[in-house]
Amino acid sequence: MSKKERVGIIGGGPAGMMAAITAGKNPKNQVVLLEKNEKLGKKLYITGKGRCNITNSIDISEFFNYIPRNKEFLYSSLYSFTNDDIIKMLDELGLKTVVERGNRVFPESNKSNDVLKAFEKALRLNNVEIHLNNEVSAIEKSQDVFTVKSIRGNLEFDKLIIATGGISYPMTGSTGDGYKFSKKFGHTVVDPEPSLVPVVLKDKYLSELQGLSIKNAEISVYVNKKLKHSEFGEFLFAHFGITGPIVLTLSEYLSNYKKNEIEIKCDFKPALDTKKLDTRLQREFTENSNKQILTVMYNLLPRSLAKVVLEISEIDLETPCHQITKAERQKINDNIKGFPMTYDSLADIKLAIITKGGVNVKEINPSTMESKIIPNLYFCGELIDINAFTGGFNLQLAYSTGFLAGISV
């Protein structure tokens, strides 16, 4: 009987678990999964507001529209293990899924822990040896053997997959270890930046709007007065700025521009053009001519927002509607359709859902995830310079690249 190949996988997140499951299916492999945390898959708990947005159900060919960079690198992996494949795999493991708004796929139970249980079951079925609470400090290679140094001693492997993630949400264990390991083996690392991250504003009104959730709005990004990006949907005012689905998507673009070039505006009534909104304002003011302007504005906007719109329009809150001039009405219109948001920065990378940047894709074989520099060294997941928009797409990149690495060892 031939000796089994020892396959080591560093990082027990979605990509690492998928790599381990897939590698374990090959009877010639003896697979060991090393995780620094006390449990696997910590990042699964924070996706989809704690419910685990497993993937997205759109056709796999459409996924590339939601990948802003290095999409060509991902063709092999995404078509090798698709969104249908992960749904089928979980179903066979006893986990039922449902599709919700935006084609987002969730566990039917709404419990992220059930997704992790399914992965753990698959790891057991494929005889993966799991080492928890075992942080790796260094990796060396001598001849054809990788020596992985950890707090529990040294382990030797014939093949090694690094799946340590980025540096966003460090409480999940993603602290950038993989960048250090990759650089030691001669790989270049594209500087990590936050992606899918809240936006910091420097407007005084934030203290008044903190906690206000807005639906059916459109936020637009202008660069040197030219419209560059717009997103329609939901967002939330926070004490530091704005967050929520459309803000996270726009954050991907903001890092491409200089701070002083960026202007952000929000349209709170995108279904009405300027003329129709003016007609609505005229009607409200005429029908309520003796009422104070603030009271009437409550018919159009949430209370705290109505107050702020009038304040930045420089209109006294107690002014009777019949005293509002055409010019003042135009100011109100302008600030409802183009509410000013003064950009300061992206929030700290620790608040980012994912990391943009990582191991340079030019140094990785896209058909196998193997290093082009070091034979038998593989990468997968967020450690690589790949990222996608919110909606289950990033987890799919983790599964797909993990699968390809696992099937290639």
C-alpha distance (Angstrom), angle and dihedral (degrees) to the residues before:
residue distance angle dihedral
M1 . . .
S2 3.80 . .
K3 3.78 120.0 .
K4 3.80 115.1 -99.5
E5 3.79 120.2 -115.9
R6 3.78 113.4 -114.5
V7 3.80 109.5 -130.9
G8 3.79 118.2 -169.8
I9 3.79 123.7 -163.2
I10 3.79 119.7 -168.3
G11 3.80 113.0 -156.1
G12 3.79 128.1 37.3
G13 3.78 99.4 -145.5
P14 3.82 124.3 116.5
A15 3.83 93.7 -72.5
G16 3.80 94.8 44.9
M17 3.80 93.6 46.6
M18 3.80 91.7 49.5
A19 3.80 91.0 48.4
A20 3.81 90.2 50.3
I21 3.81 93.9 47.8
T22 3.79 92.1 49.2
A23 3.80 95.4 43.9
G24 3.80 89.2 47.5
K25 3.80 91.8 58.9
N26 3.80 88.6 68.2
P27 3.84 107.0 85.0
K28 3.82 91.6 -149.7
N29 3.81 91.1 64.6
Q30 3.78 130.5 84.0
V31 3.80 103.4 -161.7
V32 3.81 127.4 -156.9
L33 3.82 121.1 -174.8
L34 3.82 116.4 -159.5
E35 3.81 119.3 -160.3
K36 3.82 125.7 176.7
N37 3.82 94.2 -155.0
E38 3.79 128.6 76.5
K39 3.81 89.8 -109.8
L40 3.78 140.0 22.3
G41 3.80 129.7 -104.9
K42 3.79 100.6 22.5
K43 3.80 91.7 161.4
L44 3.80 90.8 60.3
Y45 3.80 87.5 68.7
I46 3.80 95.5 60.5
T47 3.81 99.9 47.7
G48 3.79 121.2 97.0
K49 3.82 92.2 14.5
G50 3.78 91.0 -59.1
R51 3.80 95.8 -46.6
C52 3.84 95.1 93.1
N53 3.79 114.8 -114.8
I54 3.81 92.7 -140.3
T55 3.81 98.7 -169.8
N56 3.80 141.7 -47.7
S57 3.80 122.3 -89.2
I58 3.82 99.8 -143.9
D59 3.79 117.2 117.8
I60 3.78 109.7 -74.8
S61 3.81 90.1 -121.9
E62 3.82 88.3 63.9
F63 3.81 93.1 54.1
F64 3.77 90.5 84.4
N65 3.82 90.0 66.8
Y66 3.81 86.8 65.7
I67 3.79 96.2 49.3
P68 3.82 109.4 84.1
R69 3.82 98.7 -170.0
N70 3.81 141.3 24.8
K71 3.79 92.0 9.7
E72 3.84 92.9 149.6
F73 3.79 88.8 61.8
L74 3.82 89.6 60.1
Y75 3.82 100.7 52.6
S76 3.81 95.1 94.9
S77 3.79 95.5 44.8
L78 3.81 97.3 44.7
Y79 3.79 93.2 47.8
S80 3.83 91.8 43.3
F81 3.80 92.1 56.6
T82 3.80 114.4 16.2
N83 3.79 135.1 -173.2
D84 3.82 87.7 -98.5
D85 3.80 88.7 55.5
I86 3.80 94.8 54.7
I87 3.82 91.3 46.8
K88 3.82 90.4 49.7
M89 3.80 92.1 46.3
L90 3.80 92.7 51.9
D91 3.80 91.4 45.4
E92 3.81 90.2 54.6
L93 3.80 87.7 51.1
G94 3.80 89.8 54.8
L95 3.80 100.1 -99.2
K96 3.80 115.7 129.2
T97 3.80 118.6 -156.0
V98 3.80 136.5 -158.3
V99 3.80 131.4 -155.3
E100 3.79 116.9 -130.9
R101 3.79 137.8 179.8
G102 3.79 113.5 -39.0
N103 3.83 90.2 24.7
R104 3.79 89.4 -80.0
V105 3.79 114.4 161.3
F106 3.82 119.4 -141.3
P107 3.80 135.6 171.5
E108 3.80 109.5 -90.7
S109 3.81 88.1 -126.5
N110 3.83 91.7 55.4
K111 3.82 87.4 -132.1
S112 3.79 118.8 125.8
N113 3.80 88.2 -162.4
D114 3.82 89.1 66.8
V115 3.81 89.4 59.2
L116 3.79 90.4 52.1
K117 3.81 90.8 48.1
A118 3.81 89.2 55.0
F119 3.81 91.3 51.8
E120 3.81 91.1 47.0
K121 3.80 89.8 51.3
A122 3.81 90.2 52.2
L123 3.81 90.7 49.3
R124 3.82 90.5 53.1
L125 3.81 92.8 46.1
N126 3.80 89.5 53.9
N127 3.80 94.7 47.3
V128 3.80 96.7 -115.9
E129 3.80 113.3 170.8
I130 3.81 107.4 -136.1
H131 3.81 123.9 -155.3
L132 3.83 112.3 -169.2
N133 3.83 125.1 -172.1
N134 3.79 87.8 24.6
E135 3.79 111.6 128.6
V136 3.79 117.9 -166.8
S137 3.81 114.7 -134.2
A138 3.81 101.8 179.1
I139 3.80 144.5 -2.9
E140 3.78 126.6 -148.6
K141 3.79 133.1 179.5
S142 3.78 124.9 -151.1
Q143 3.80 117.4 178.6
D144 3.81 103.2 -43.4
V145 3.80 99.1 -22.6
F146 3.82 128.8 93.3
T147 3.80 114.9 -150.2
V148 3.78 112.6 -156.7
K149 3.80 113.8 -161.6
S150 3.78 114.6 -153.7
I151 3.78 138.7 163.3
R152 3.81 87.8 -94.7
G153 3.78 96.1 51.9
N154 3.79 136.7 -88.7
L155 3.79 127.3 -38.6
E156 3.79 126.9 -168.7
F157 3.80 125.5 -144.8
D158 3.78 137.6 179.5
K159 3.80 91.7 -149.9
L160 3.77 130.6 22.4
I161 3.81 133.6 -159.8
I162 3.81 118.0 -166.2
A163 3.82 112.5 -154.4
T164 3.79 102.7 156.9
G165 3.81 98.3 136.6
G166 3.79 128.8 -137.7
I167 3.81 130.0 -69.6
S168 3.80 101.6 -89.6
Y169 3.81 117.5 111.0
P170 3.84 94.0 14.0
M171 3.83 89.9 -172.8
T172 3.81 86.1 74.4
G173 3.80 89.9 59.7
S174 3.80 97.0 -97.6
T175 3.79 99.0 132.2
G176 3.79 101.7 143.1
D177 3.82 98.2 -96.8
G178 3.79 91.4 138.7
Y179 3.80 92.6 60.0
K180 3.81 89.7 59.2
F181 3.81 92.5 47.8
S182 3.82 92.4 46.6
K183 3.80 94.1 49.4
K184 3.79 90.6 51.2
F185 3.81 88.6 59.9
G186 3.81 91.5 52.2
H187 3.78 99.4 -96.4
T188 3.78 122.0 139.8
V189 3.79 118.4 -129.7
V190 3.80 120.7 -148.1
D191 3.82 105.5 -132.8
P192 3.82 109.2 -90.6
E193 3.80 115.8 -117.8
P194 3.81 132.2 176.5
S195 3.80 116.5 -94.3
L196 3.79 128.2 -177.0
V197 3.78 88.8 21.4
P198 3.83 135.0 145.1
V199 3.80 119.2 -97.1
V200 3.80 123.4 -120.9
L201 3.82 116.0 -138.8
K202 3.80 129.1 -171.9
D203 3.80 99.6 -147.0
K204 3.81 119.8 131.2
Y205 3.81 92.1 -139.4
L206 3.83 92.6 71.0
S207 3.81 92.7 90.1
E208 3.82 88.5 58.6
L209 3.81 95.6 45.7
Q210 3.81 99.5 39.7
G211 3.82 109.9 134.2
L212 3.81 95.1 15.7
S213 3.80 111.8 138.6
I214 3.80 116.6 -152.4
K215 3.80 125.6 -161.8
N216 3.80 131.3 -168.9
A217 3.78 94.8 18.2
E218 3.79 131.0 136.5
I219 3.79 121.5 -137.5
S220 3.81 117.0 -163.9
V221 3.79 130.8 -165.6
Y222 3.80 118.3 -148.0
V223 3.79 122.8 -167.8
N224 3.80 115.5 -162.6
K225 3.83 87.2 -14.0
K226 3.83 92.8 -54.9
L227 3.81 120.0 118.1
K228 3.82 108.5 -117.3
H229 3.81 107.5 162.6
S230 3.80 139.3 9.2
E231 3.79 132.2 -176.3
F232 3.82 128.7 -171.2
G233 3.79 123.6 -153.4
E234 3.80 140.5 54.3
F235 3.78 133.8 -14.1
L236 3.78 140.6 160.1
F237 3.79 133.4 -133.4
A238 3.82 112.0 -130.6
H239 3.79 131.8 -174.9
F240 3.81 89.3 -99.2
G241 3.81 100.9 37.5
I242 3.79 135.8 -70.5
T243 3.78 136.1 -29.9
G244 3.81 139.6 164.5
P245 3.82 135.7 93.7
I246 3.81 102.0 -47.0
V247 3.81 92.8 41.0
L248 3.81 91.8 51.8
T249 3.80 90.5 52.3
L250 3.81 93.3 48.5
S251 3.80 90.9 48.6
E252 3.80 88.6 70.2
Y253 3.82 89.1 68.1
L254 3.79 101.1 38.2
S255 3.80 94.8 74.0
N256 3.81 88.4 62.3
Y257 3.81 92.9 68.2
K258 3.78 138.0 60.3
K259 3.78 115.1 -102.3
N260 3.81 95.2 -120.8
E261 3.82 91.3 53.1
I262 3.81 95.3 56.4
E263 3.79 125.9 95.1
I264 3.81 122.0 174.6
K265 3.80 124.5 -161.6
C266 3.78 132.3 177.9
D267 3.79 126.9 -149.2
F268 3.80 108.3 -154.0
K269 3.83 92.2 -175.7
P270 3.82 105.7 40.4
A271 3.83 91.6 155.1
L272 3.82 89.5 65.4
D273 3.78 123.0 62.3
T274 3.80 118.3 -142.0
K275 3.81 93.3 -93.1
K276 3.81 94.1 50.1
L277 3.78 91.5 47.0
D278 3.80 90.5 51.3
T279 3.81 89.4 51.8
R280 3.81 89.3 51.3
L281 3.81 91.7 48.9
Q282 3.80 92.0 49.1
R283 3.81 90.8 50.7
E284 3.80 93.1 48.7
F285 3.80 92.6 47.7
T286 3.81 93.4 46.4
E287 3.81 94.9 47.3
N288 3.80 90.7 47.4
S289 3.78 99.0 33.2
N290 3.81 96.8 147.5
K291 3.79 96.9 43.2
Q292 3.77 123.5 96.3
I293 3.81 113.7 -94.4
L294 3.83 93.2 -121.9
T295 3.81 92.8 57.0
V296 3.81 91.5 50.5
M297 3.81 93.0 47.0
Y298 3.81 87.5 62.1
N299 3.82 85.6 74.1
L300 3.80 89.4 65.0
L301 3.80 107.4 31.2
P302 3.81 141.5 22.7
R303 3.80 110.6 -82.7
S304 3.79 99.3 -107.3
L305 3.80 91.6 44.9
A306 3.81 93.2 47.6
K307 3.81 89.1 55.5
V308 3.81 93.3 48.9
V309 3.83 93.0 47.3
L310 3.81 89.9 54.6
E311 3.81 92.0 45.3
I312 3.80 94.2 52.9
S313 3.83 88.1 43.9
E314 3.84 86.1 56.9
I315 3.80 93.3 -125.6
D316 3.80 122.0 143.5
L317 3.80 108.7 -113.5
E318 3.81 93.0 -136.0
T319 3.81 96.3 52.1
P320 3.84 111.6 127.1
C321 3.80 111.7 -118.6
H322 3.81 93.5 -119.2
Q323 3.82 88.6 63.2
I324 3.81 94.8 55.6
T325 3.81 109.0 112.1
K326 3.78 126.3 -141.8
A327 3.81 89.3 -108.8
E328 3.81 91.3 52.6
R329 3.79 90.9 47.7
Q330 3.80 88.1 52.7
K331 3.81 90.3 52.0
I332 3.80 90.3 53.1
N333 3.80 89.9 48.4
D334 3.80 91.5 49.5
N335 3.80 92.6 50.6
I336 3.80 94.4 47.5
K337 3.81 92.1 48.2
G338 3.80 95.8 36.3
F339 3.78 107.7 23.5
P340 3.83 106.5 -177.3
M341 3.80 119.4 -121.0
T342 3.80 114.5 -176.2
Y343 3.81 108.3 -142.5
D344 3.78 117.4 -137.0
S345 3.82 106.7 161.6
L346 3.76 147.5 -54.5
A347 3.80 112.8 -78.3
D348 3.80 119.9 -101.3
I349 3.80 115.2 -65.8
K350 3.81 87.8 -118.3
L351 3.82 86.8 71.5
A352 3.81 94.0 48.0
I353 3.79 117.9 110.3
I354 3.79 90.0 -142.8
T355 3.78 141.5 5.9
K356 3.79 123.4 -113.1
G357 3.79 111.1 -150.1
G358 3.79 130.5 35.3
V359 3.79 138.5 131.7
N360 3.81 108.8 5.7
V361 3.82 110.2 -103.4
K362 3.82 90.6 -144.5
E363 3.80 87.7 70.6
I364 3.83 95.1 52.6
N365 3.81 127.6 74.7
P366 3.83 103.8 -121.2
S367 3.82 92.0 -153.2
T368 3.81 95.0 56.8
M369 3.84 108.1 11.7
E370 3.81 87.1 -124.5
S371 3.78 121.0 144.6
K372 3.79 114.3 -103.5
I373 3.81 87.5 -149.6
I374 3.82 104.8 44.7
P375 3.84 119.5 37.1
N376 3.84 115.4 -129.3
L377 3.82 93.0 16.4
Y378 3.82 114.8 118.7
F379 3.79 136.8 -176.5
C380 3.80 133.3 -159.0
G381 3.78 142.7 167.8
E382 3.77 129.8 12.7
L383 3.80 93.1 -16.1
I384 3.82 86.3 77.7
D385 3.82 120.5 75.2
I386 3.82 93.4 -98.8
N387 3.78 132.0 112.7
A388 3.79 141.4 157.1
F389 3.78 140.2 -163.5
T390 3.79 124.7 -83.3
G391 3.80 119.8 -80.3
G392 3.80 106.5 82.3
F393 3.79 95.0 -58.9
N394 3.81 97.5 113.9
L395 3.79 94.2 53.3
Q396 3.80 88.6 51.1
L397 3.81 89.5 54.4
A398 3.80 87.5 53.2
Y399 3.82 93.7 51.1
S400 3.80 94.2 43.4
T401 3.80 97.2 48.3
G402 3.81 90.3 41.3
F403 3.80 90.7 51.8
L404 3.79 92.4 49.6
A405 3.80 92.6 48.9
G406 3.80 91.1 46.8
I407 3.79 95.2 49.1
S408 3.82 91.2 47.1
V409 3.81 99.1 56.1
